[in-house]
Amino acid sequence: MVERIIILGGGIAGISAKWRNRRGLLIDENPYLTMAPRIIDVISGKSPDYPLIPRSLDYTGSVQSIDFENRKVHLRNKDINYDRLIIALGHSQDYSFIKGSKYVHGFSGYADAMALRNEMVHKKHIVIIGGGYLGVELAGAIGGNRVTVLEGGKQILGGLPSKFAKTASELLSSSGVDIELESPVEEVRKDRVITAGKSYESDLTLFAGGFTGNLPETVQDITTKNSRVAVNSYLQSLDYPDVYAAGDTMSVENGGFVPMSAIIARSSGITAMENAMGFRKQFRPSNFANIMRVGKNYFGTVGNTFVQGISARLIKEAAVALTVNRAREI
């Protein structure tokens, strides 16, 4: 009988694992869950407390390293043994490959949102590198003709249905945002961003891509992909059968493209926990509802149906409310 299941990370995936099995022990360094969909609201002017949801932890601390062979997690002031381990430590961001990266501001969490909220007030020219999900929502939150989105591909929101790109492009353009496609960045300077064919003035350059896993130091090597734990269809490490991963920390081998979303985080957290408990449940990613927003405009898909306006907003808010309620229950 498995007696001790440790969950590293109290984000959506970790909370969902704990919600599935209240005997699991949840570890995080922060006393609050930061709701990613609400971070954009902070930039738009809502209270800084709005994205922060109180939740209970079994241990509070920063993970320093993991010893897989001895089944031990090292916190700053404490070592914790486990029988099964679920790693759900979210993501980080890497833009060190950009020439002039010291002039680039990342955006991967609450601290970045607060910094941006304070810094963008007096900026006249803001350049966002990356026209994916985050870049589009950032551009929508900031808005106005002072914003330029640089996307290296042939359309923004690559990988999503074309209706997403069309709708987002129309909404951004109508608010004055300039979208430049097929414009990979070659260099960032203090006052401009340079692509192959053009130079863009920039008082503030934001990077909205480059997401990797957030794996801490490990005593033994473990197979990873882009700093995410490589797992099989049971979300089990390819190297250590007592180690599982969920959410942004997992990379499912032979699983094809798995979009990182709140739905995927929730379902993978639950699946990882059930398998850690002794079940044999294959993870089958289903992004049934995918809703995003540009400014105050919500749109997306539910199943194969495109939705927009109040219905899309209600679906998004219901999904957020589900996570908030689970965080308060555990």
N, C-alpha and C positions, 0 to 999 in steps of 0.2 A: 504494500500500500504506500502510495506517495504521500508523505507527510508534510513536506515543506516546499511550496512553490513560491519562488521569488519573482516579482515583476519589477523590472527596471524601467522607470519612466511613467509619469502620471499624466500623459496626454490622452488623447481620445482612445488610442489602442490600449494603453495600459489601464485606463479606467474601465474600458469594456471587458478586459480580462478579469479585473477585480470584481466587476459587477456579476460576471458569470460564476465566479467562485469566491465568496467572501472570505474564505480561509486563506486565499493567496495573500502574500505580504507585499504591499506596494511601497516602493522606494522612489523618492524624487527629492531634488534639492530645493524646490520652490513650494511654498504652502498653497499656491493658487494654480488652478488650471487656466491657461491662457487660451481663450477661444479664438482661433485664427480668423474665422469669418468676421469677428467683431473688431479686429485690429484696424481694419480699414475705417471703421467708424471713428476711431480715435483721431486718425488723420483728418477726418472730415469735421472734427470739432466736438465729438461727444466726450464725456467725462473719461479721464484716464483709467478709472476703475471699471469701466463698462466691460472690457474683455476678461476681467479677472474673476474667476469663480472659485470660492473656497471649497476645498475638499480635504478629506481626512487621509493621512498617510500613516503607515505602520512604522516607517523609518524616514527621517529627514536627513539628507546628506548627498554629497556629490560623489558619484562613482569614480574612484581613482583607477581601478583596474579589475580584471576578472581572471581568475585562475580556474580554467575549465577542468583540468585534471584533478584538482583537489576540491572542485565544486565550491568555490568560495568567491564572494564579492568583497572587494576591499573599498570601504568608504574612507573618508578622511580620518575619522577617529574610531572606526569600528570595522570588524570583519564579520561577514554574515555567510553562513553555510546554506547550501540549498540541495534539494533532491532534483528539482527541475527548475530551469531558469527561462523566463520570457524576457527578451530584450526588446523594449519599445521606447527607445530614447529619442525618437523624432529625427529631425534633419538639421544639417548645418549648410553653410554656403561657402563655395570656393570660387574666387575670381582672381586668384593670384596669377593666372595665366595671361591676364590682360596687361598689355604694356601700359604703364602708368597707373597701375591698380591702386596706388596710394591716394589717388584723387577720386576713387570710386567709393560710394557708400552702399553697403549691403542692406538687405532687407529680409531678415529671416525670423523676426520675432518681435516681442513687445518692446524691448529696449530700442530696437531700430525704429519702430513706429514713433516712439516718444521723441527720439532725436530728430526724426524727419519732421514731425509736427512743429517743433520749435525752430528748425532751421529753414524750412521752405517759405516762411512768411514773407521774407524780403527778397526772395530769389526771382529774377526776371526770366531766366532761361533754365528749364529743367529737362534733362535728357534721361530717358529710361531705356536701359539696354535690355532687350528681351521683350517680345510681344506674346508671351505665353499667358497663362491664367493670371499669375501675379502681376505681370507688367500691365495687362489690360485693366485689372481692377485698380491698380495704383493710379494709372493715367486717368481713370474715371473719377477717382476720389479727389485728385488734385485739380484736374480739369483746366480749361482755358487755353488760350493760344500761346501760353508760355511753355507748353509741354510738347516734347517730341519723343515718339517711340521708335527705336531702331530695332528692326527685326531682320535677322539674317536669312530667314526663309522666304518663300513666295507668298505666304499669307500669315497673318497673326493667328494665334490659337491653333497651331499645327497639331495634328493628331486628333482634333475634335471635328465633329461634322461641320461641313462648310457653312451651314446656317449660322453657327456660332460666330465664325469670322465675319460673315456679312453683316449680322446684326451689330456686333461690337464695333466694326469699322464705321458703320453709319452713325452709331451713338457717339463715338469718340469724335468723329469728324464734325458732327453737328455742335459739339461743345468747344470746338476750336483746336482740338489735339491734332498734331501733325503725325502721320504714320508713314515711315519710310521702310519699304520692304527690300529684301535682298541687299541689306546694308550691314554686313558683318563689321564689327568694330576692329580697327587696327591699332588705335592708340587713344588713350585718354590723357588730356593735359589739364592744367588747373582751370582753364577758362574755355575749353572746347573738347569735343569728341570728334575723332577723325575716322572716316571709313575710306574705302578704296577710292570713292569718287567725290567725296564731299567733306566739308568741315562744318560742325554745328556748334554754335555758341552754347556754353553751358556754365551756369553758376553752381549747379548742383547735378551731379551725375549719379544715378541710381542703377544698381544691378539687380535685375529681377529674374535670375536664373542660377544655374550652377549648383543645384541642390544635391547634396550627398548625404549619406547616412551620418549618424552621430555616434559611432562606435568608440567606446573608451579604449584605453590601452589594455592589451591582453597579455597574460603571461605566456600562453601558447598561441601559435598561429591558428587562425581560423579562416576558412575560405570566405572571401568577400567579393563584392562587385560594387564599385563606386562607394566604398566604405559602408556598404550594406551587407548584412549577413546573408550568405547564399543558403537558401533553404529548399527543401523538396516540397511536394504538393501538400504535405502535412504541416508545413511551416517549421520543419525540423532542420537544424543545422546539418549540412552535409558531412561534418566532421564529428560532431558530438550529439548523439541522439537524445541527450537530456537537456539540450539547449534549443529554444524556439525563438523566433523573431516575428514581429508584427508591425504594421504601419510602415512608416518611412524607413524603418531600420531593416526591412526584409527585401531580399531580391529573390523572387521565385524562379528557380531553374526550370527551363523549358515551359515556362508559364506564359510566354508571349508578353505583350505590353500590358502592364498593370498600372492603371492611373492612380496617382496618389490623391485620395480624397477622403473626406470624413466617413463616407459609407464604407470604403475599403478599410480604413483604420478600425472602425467598429467591428466589422465582420471578421477581419484578420485577428483582432485581439481576442474575440470570443472563440474562434477556431483554435488559436494557439493554446488558450487555456484548456479547452476541452481535450485536446490531444495531450497536453501536459498531465491532465487528470487520468489519462489512460484510454480515452476513446481513440478511434482511428477515423478521423473525419477529414476528407480532402478539402482543401481550400479552393473554392470556385468563385473567383472575383466577379462581382456583378455591380456595376455602377448604375443601378436602375434609375436613379434620379441624379441629374447633374445640373445644378443651378448656379449661375454666376450673376454678377451685376456690373453695370457701368454707371457710376454715379448713383442715382436713385432708381435706375431701371434694371429690373430683374428679368432674366430669360434663361432658357435651358431646355433639357429634355427630361421627360418622365417616360421610361420605356422607349418607344419609338415616336412619341408624340412631342412636338416642339411646343413649349408653353412660354408665355410672356406676360408681364404685367403683374396684377395683384395675385393671380393664382401661383405664379412662379415665386413671388415673394413669400406667400404663406407656406409653400412647401419648404423653402429655405429656412424660414423661421421655425418651422416645426422640427426640422432636423437639428437645428441648434438647440432648441428647447429639450429635445430628447437627451442630448449629451449633457446639458446643464443639469437635468433632473437626475441622471445616473451619477454624475459627480457628487451630487448632494446626498444620494442614497447610500453610497459606499462608506 
